[in-house]
Amino acid sequence: MLDDKPLRRLSLERTVPAVLFEPNHLQLITRGPEQRREFIDDLLERSRPGFKTLAANYRRALAQRNALLKFPSSRANQQLFAWNVRLSELGGKIAGARHGLITDIDRRIGRSYNQIAGKRHRINVEYNSHFPAETYASKMLSKLEASVKQDMERGFTSHGPHREDIGFYINKKLAGVAASRGEARSLLLALKIYELALIEKARGAQPIFLLDDVFSELDGRRRHALVDHLKNHQTIITTTDADTVTEYFSQGLENLISLPV
């Protein structure tokens, strides 16, 4: 119920903007590409009108092509070209949106990371795409056509946005391999600070920042730097160490409320 009116689901415009940090999000840095794709696509869905529909259309087209690959027949072969065209058109649009967002993240994230870390590092974010952004759709179509036999043997579509990855680098080293726990957490916080700014710009309102166990594995310098970033946001923190919250937030923020668990 919203304003005494029943709603089956809330549109994006009716929801309260929020950004969540919780320890499991570290898998974004350390695990496989699926988490990184989901993170980027979620940002696009919440900041770019029409992207959610675009992504849903791509998933439906991908499911149709995969179904044809798993049950090959002469009729399926005739239908594949149409789905190759449809999938490559949608894939080009998704890849273009990702390229734009990742380029912006790459340009901005270094400053936040260095403020949290307390010293200068070179931070880069790269989209490991199968094809160049400017010719993505045509290159993807050619590849889909050329790999039909291979895809039939595998039973799935082996090229496209659903198979690509995003690389996070600290001083030119892949963060998922070389970063310490503290560095990975600092990188994730820098990404969340970027997310705050992106959602605020898209929604025209400051998001609530939800932080779960945020101080774990951060040294004192990183904790102070994080507090500086939070001064202008409504922030809700859960922690098992209330003394730490009091130490770092009572001097930097007003209206600190501590609730026992």
Stockholm file with secondary structure:
# STOCKHOLM 1.0

chainA/1-261         MLDDKPLRRLSLERTVPAVLFEPNHLQLITRGPEQRREFIDDLLERSRPGFKTLAANYRRALAQRNALLKFPSSRANQQLFAWNVRLSELGGKIAGARHGLITDIDRRIGRSYNQIAGKRHRINVEYNSHFPAETYASKMLSKLEASVKQDMERGFTSHGPHREDIGFYINKKLAGVAASRGEARSLLLALKIYELALIEKARGAQPIFLLDDVFSELDGRRRHALVDHLKNHQTIITTTDADTVTEYFSQGLENLISLPV
#=GR chainA/1-261 SS CBTTBCCSSCCGGGSCCEEEECGGGGHHHHSCHHHHHHHHHHHHHHHSTTHHHHHHHHHHHHHHHHHHHHSCCHHHHHHHHHHHHHHHHHHHHHHHHHHHHHHHHHHHHHHHHHHHHSSCCCEEEEEECSSCGGGHHHHHHHHHHHTHHHHHHHTSCCSSGGGCEEEEEETTEEHHHHCCHHHHHHHHHHHHHHHHHHHHHHHTSCCEEEEESTTTTCCHHHHHHHHHHHTTSCEEEECSCHHHHHHHHTTTCSSCCCCCC
#=GC SS_cons         CBTTBCCSSCCGGGSCCEEEECGGGGHHHHSCHHHHHHHHHHHHHHHSTTHHHHHHHHHHHHHHHHHHHHSCCHHHHHHHHHHHHHHHHHHHHHHHHHHHHHHHHHHHHHHHHHHHHSSCCCEEEEEECSSCGGGHHHHHHHHHHHTHHHHHHHTSCCSSGGGCEEEEEETTEEHHHHCCHHHHHHHHHHHHHHHHHHHHHHHTSCCEEEEESTTTTCCHHHHHHHHHHHTTSCEEEECSCHHHHHHHHTTTCSSCCCCCC
//
